[in-house]
Amino acid sequence: MAESPQISIDPGTRGNANLIYFLYIVAPVFFQTLALIGVIMAYLGKGKGDALIENHYRNQINIFWKMLLYCLISGLLTFILIGVLLFLAALVWYIVRIVKGLQALSAGEMVENPESWLL
């Protein structure tokens, strides 16, 4: 039977990285407020965990800033109607990156390329 993921607010722990991914996954419903909380938690946890946790914090920080950039670009391009399509593509990218991060973390693996602009 699979063990349920741990959740913790203790910086530098696997449970904390799980919590940040969960905040990110529900953030679109709450207008990114939870994602902002998550990225702050990732910054506060940097330097307090092992290499695995540091890798996931780096991934989470990159997901936040790249999604913010994608949203800004999509918002600006909404006036020429391509922005809506770009936003939907960015949302798919966001969700896939989070799910891949959660899967890697639950398997005890590092994210292959946390700085990637792709999937």
Backbone bond lengths (Angstrom), bond angles and torsions (degrees), N, CA, C in turn:
res aa  C-N    CA-C-N  psi(-1)  N-CA   C-N-CA  omega(-1)  CA-C   N-CA-C  phi
1 M - - - 1.436 - - 1.526 108.90 -
2 A 1.341 116.79 135.32 1.457 121.10 -177.52 1.525 110.37 -73.74
3 E 1.306 114.80 140.28 1.456 121.24 178.90 1.520 108.93 -82.18
4 S 1.327 117.52 136.95 1.460 120.00 179.41 1.528 109.30 -71.92
5 P 1.346 116.29 147.62 1.461 118.92 -177.83 1.521 111.69 -65.64
6 Q 1.313 114.93 142.99 1.456 120.80 177.81 1.519 109.63 -80.74
7 I 1.312 115.68 147.14 1.453 122.76 176.77 1.528 106.91 -124.03
8 S 1.339 115.86 134.06 1.462 119.77 -178.70 1.519 109.37 -152.84
9 I 1.308 115.89 151.53 1.465 119.89 172.68 1.525 110.75 -100.27
10 D 1.320 116.56 5.63 1.463 121.84 179.49 1.530 109.53 -77.03
11 P 1.347 118.75 112.59 1.465 121.27 -178.29 1.526 111.99 -58.66
12 G 1.311 115.22 142.80 1.451 120.46 176.34 1.515 114.14 86.90
13 T 1.342 116.90 9.93 1.458 119.65 179.93 1.524 110.28 -114.39
14 R 1.330 115.02 159.58 1.463 120.64 178.33 1.536 110.06 -62.49
15 G 1.319 117.21 -36.22 1.458 121.02 178.79 1.513 112.50 -62.87
16 N 1.330 116.68 -35.21 1.457 121.12 177.90 1.523 110.38 -68.63
17 A 1.324 117.36 -42.49 1.468 120.85 178.04 1.528 109.72 -64.23
18 N 1.331 118.10 -38.69 1.466 121.55 175.81 1.527 110.62 -60.84
19 L 1.323 116.38 -45.35 1.459 120.91 -179.77 1.524 110.72 -59.48
20 I 1.317 117.37 -42.01 1.466 120.65 -179.74 1.525 110.06 -63.65
21 Y 1.334 117.62 -44.34 1.474 119.49 176.69 1.531 110.76 -59.17
22 F 1.336 117.60 -41.90 1.459 120.55 179.50 1.534 111.43 -65.94
23 L 1.317 117.28 -38.50 1.468 119.89 175.37 1.520 110.33 -61.55
24 Y 1.321 116.37 -41.88 1.460 120.89 179.50 1.527 111.88 -63.33
25 I 1.338 116.32 -41.15 1.462 118.89 -174.34 1.529 111.94 -69.35
26 V 1.334 118.14 -29.37 1.467 120.05 177.72 1.529 112.25 -95.53
27 A 1.301 118.13 -4.04 1.467 122.06 -176.10 1.530 114.10 -59.79
28 P 1.334 120.70 -39.12 1.474 117.96 -179.08 1.525 113.51 -58.11
29 V 1.318 117.66 -27.55 1.459 121.29 178.52 1.531 110.62 -72.54
30 F 1.317 117.26 -29.57 1.458 122.22 -176.74 1.525 112.79 -108.50
31 F 1.316 117.22 30.32 1.459 123.01 174.55 1.522 113.59 56.16
32 Q 1.307 116.83 38.97 1.461 124.61 174.15 1.529 114.11 69.71
33 T 1.310 119.56 3.49 1.462 120.47 177.59 1.524 110.62 -60.10
34 L 1.318 116.88 -42.57 1.462 120.06 -179.72 1.528 111.40 -68.23
35 A 1.331 117.02 -32.73 1.465 119.73 176.89 1.527 109.95 -65.73
36 L 1.310 117.24 -38.42 1.466 120.81 177.15 1.528 110.26 -62.91
37 I 1.316 117.14 -43.06 1.463 120.74 176.01 1.525 109.82 -61.20
38 G 1.339 116.14 -42.43 1.464 121.18 -179.92 1.514 113.03 -62.04
39 V 1.327 117.30 -44.56 1.472 119.24 -178.97 1.528 110.73 -67.64
40 I 1.320 117.15 -34.92 1.471 119.74 175.64 1.524 109.73 -63.47
41 M 1.330 116.22 -41.94 1.465 119.76 177.94 1.530 111.05 -63.58
42 A 1.330 116.81 -38.68 1.474 120.33 178.71 1.525 110.31 -64.85
43 Y 1.329 116.94 -42.93 1.473 119.75 177.59 1.530 110.95 -63.61
44 L 1.324 117.13 -40.27 1.468 120.36 179.62 1.526 111.86 -68.32
45 G 1.335 117.28 -29.49 1.455 121.05 -179.71 1.520 114.58 -83.90
46 K 1.348 116.83 -15.82 1.464 119.25 -179.48 1.525 110.70 -58.87
47 G 1.330 114.46 136.45 1.451 119.96 178.43 1.521 114.12 84.35
48 K 1.343 117.23 0.96 1.461 119.91 -177.46 1.522 113.06 -113.40
49 G 1.337 117.13 -1.92 1.457 119.58 -177.43 1.515 111.56 -121.98
50 D 1.320 114.97 179.90 1.461 119.68 176.80 1.532 109.69 -77.62
51 A 1.316 116.64 -177.38 1.469 121.71 -175.79 1.525 111.91 -60.61
52 L 1.325 117.57 -36.80 1.463 121.42 179.55 1.529 110.96 -62.73
53 I 1.306 115.83 -48.71 1.469 120.55 -178.31 1.528 110.25 -67.10
54 E 1.310 117.62 -40.32 1.474 121.26 177.68 1.528 110.73 -59.57
55 N 1.335 116.37 -40.99 1.457 121.54 178.46 1.529 110.18 -61.13
56 H 1.314 117.36 -42.35 1.466 120.60 -179.38 1.528 111.13 -71.97
57 Y 1.320 117.55 -36.42 1.471 118.87 175.02 1.532 110.33 -62.21
58 R 1.315 116.58 -42.33 1.467 120.59 178.29 1.530 109.81 -61.10
59 N 1.317 117.02 -42.65 1.463 121.87 177.43 1.528 110.53 -61.37
60 Q 1.320 117.15 -45.24 1.459 121.16 -177.94 1.533 111.66 -65.72
61 I 1.302 116.72 -40.25 1.466 120.40 178.31 1.528 110.08 -64.52
62 N 1.327 116.54 -42.54 1.465 120.16 178.37 1.522 111.99 -66.12
63 I 1.318 117.59 -39.35 1.467 120.24 177.40 1.526 109.85 -59.15
64 F 1.326 117.07 -45.93 1.462 120.65 -177.97 1.526 111.59 -60.16
65 W 1.339 117.00 -53.79 1.458 120.11 -174.38 1.527 112.38 -67.94
66 K 1.316 117.49 -36.48 1.465 119.38 178.89 1.520 111.18 -70.60
67 M 1.322 117.69 -38.73 1.465 119.69 177.57 1.520 110.46 -66.11
68 L 1.320 117.25 -38.36 1.465 120.04 176.61 1.529 110.14 -61.22
69 L 1.323 117.02 -44.64 1.466 120.90 177.49 1.523 110.96 -61.86
70 Y 1.336 116.98 -45.41 1.468 120.60 179.03 1.526 110.71 -60.49
71 C 1.323 117.82 -39.45 1.465 121.06 178.98 1.528 111.70 -66.64
72 L 1.327 116.11 -40.94 1.470 119.01 178.24 1.525 111.39 -63.82
73 I 1.319 116.55 -44.99 1.469 120.45 178.84 1.524 109.89 -63.79
74 S 1.324 117.24 -44.01 1.467 120.79 179.03 1.522 110.91 -62.32
75 G 1.327 116.30 -40.94 1.464 120.15 178.51 1.518 112.12 -61.93
76 L 1.324 116.40 -42.44 1.464 119.89 178.79 1.527 111.81 -66.56
77 L 1.326 116.69 -35.91 1.461 120.76 -177.82 1.524 113.60 -85.86
78 T 1.318 117.12 -1.25 1.462 119.97 178.17 1.523 110.97 -62.95
79 F 1.300 116.22 -28.51 1.462 120.21 -179.90 1.526 111.82 -63.78
80 I 1.307 117.60 -25.75 1.471 119.62 176.58 1.534 110.86 -107.74
81 L 1.309 116.42 19.06 1.465 126.51 171.91 1.526 116.14 70.32
82 I 1.301 119.29 -12.74 1.461 119.66 177.47 1.532 110.83 -77.46
83 G 1.314 116.58 -18.75 1.451 121.32 -178.33 1.523 113.44 -60.42
84 V 1.328 117.10 -35.45 1.462 120.60 179.81 1.526 109.74 -64.88
85 L 1.318 117.08 -43.52 1.467 120.85 178.22 1.522 110.88 -65.55
86 L 1.318 116.58 -40.55 1.463 120.00 177.83 1.527 111.11 -64.35
87 F 1.323 116.34 -38.64 1.463 119.43 178.09 1.524 111.10 -64.29
88 L 1.320 117.52 -42.43 1.463 120.55 178.52 1.528 110.94 -63.70
89 A 1.334 116.97 -40.40 1.467 120.58 176.65 1.532 110.26 -63.83
90 A 1.329 116.53 -40.79 1.465 120.65 178.81 1.526 110.90 -65.42
91 L 1.318 117.06 -37.71 1.459 120.92 178.72 1.533 110.85 -64.76
92 V 1.323 116.45 -40.85 1.470 120.21 176.00 1.527 109.58 -62.75
93 W 1.341 117.02 -45.55 1.473 121.77 178.14 1.531 110.09 -56.86
94 Y 1.325 116.55 -46.30 1.466 123.71 -178.93 1.530 110.91 -58.43
95 I 1.320 116.19 -50.13 1.459 120.43 -177.65 1.529 110.96 -65.76
96 V 1.326 117.27 -43.41 1.464 120.40 179.78 1.521 110.85 -62.05
97 R 1.336 117.73 -44.21 1.470 120.34 179.24 1.528 111.92 -61.77
98 I 1.322 116.76 -38.96 1.461 120.42 179.53 1.531 110.48 -68.02
99 V 1.322 116.89 -46.36 1.466 120.56 -179.36 1.527 110.45 -63.03
100 K 1.334 117.02 -42.49 1.465 119.44 177.87 1.530 110.93 -63.20
101 G 1.320 117.06 -38.71 1.461 120.93 177.49 1.517 111.86 -64.86
102 L 1.333 116.73 -43.70 1.462 120.98 177.67 1.520 111.40 -61.92
103 Q 1.330 116.46 -42.73 1.465 120.02 179.56 1.521 110.95 -63.76
104 A 1.328 116.67 -44.24 1.467 120.26 179.50 1.530 110.45 -63.49
105 L 1.323 116.96 -43.54 1.463 120.40 -179.30 1.523 111.48 -64.21
106 S 1.320 116.96 -42.94 1.466 118.69 -179.46 1.527 111.69 -67.54
107 A 1.342 117.46 -25.83 1.464 121.35 176.71 1.525 111.66 -87.07
108 G 1.332 116.75 -3.33 1.466 120.68 -178.95 1.513 112.76 74.28
109 E 1.327 116.86 27.73 1.459 122.27 -178.46 1.520 110.70 -112.49
110 M 1.319 114.91 158.03 1.456 120.80 175.80 1.525 109.65 -82.98
111 V 1.330 116.05 155.40 1.456 121.59 171.94 1.527 105.90 -73.44
112 E 1.333 116.75 131.49 1.467 120.47 -173.43 1.520 113.24 -57.22
113 N 1.300 118.28 -50.17 1.462 121.11 -178.14 1.530 108.32 -139.53
114 P 1.328 117.78 84.99 1.467 119.50 -174.57 1.523 114.15 -65.72
115 E 1.320 118.01 -18.17 1.470 119.65 179.94 1.521 112.82 -92.69
116 S 1.315 117.90 3.66 1.463 122.02 -175.72 1.536 112.04 -64.93
117 W 1.308 115.46 145.09 1.460 122.21 174.91 1.524 109.41 -90.49
118 L 1.315 117.38 -9.01 1.450 121.88 -179.05 1.524 109.79 -102.82
119 L 1.311 116.15 -164.94 1.462 120.72 -179.74 1.501 109.04 -79.55
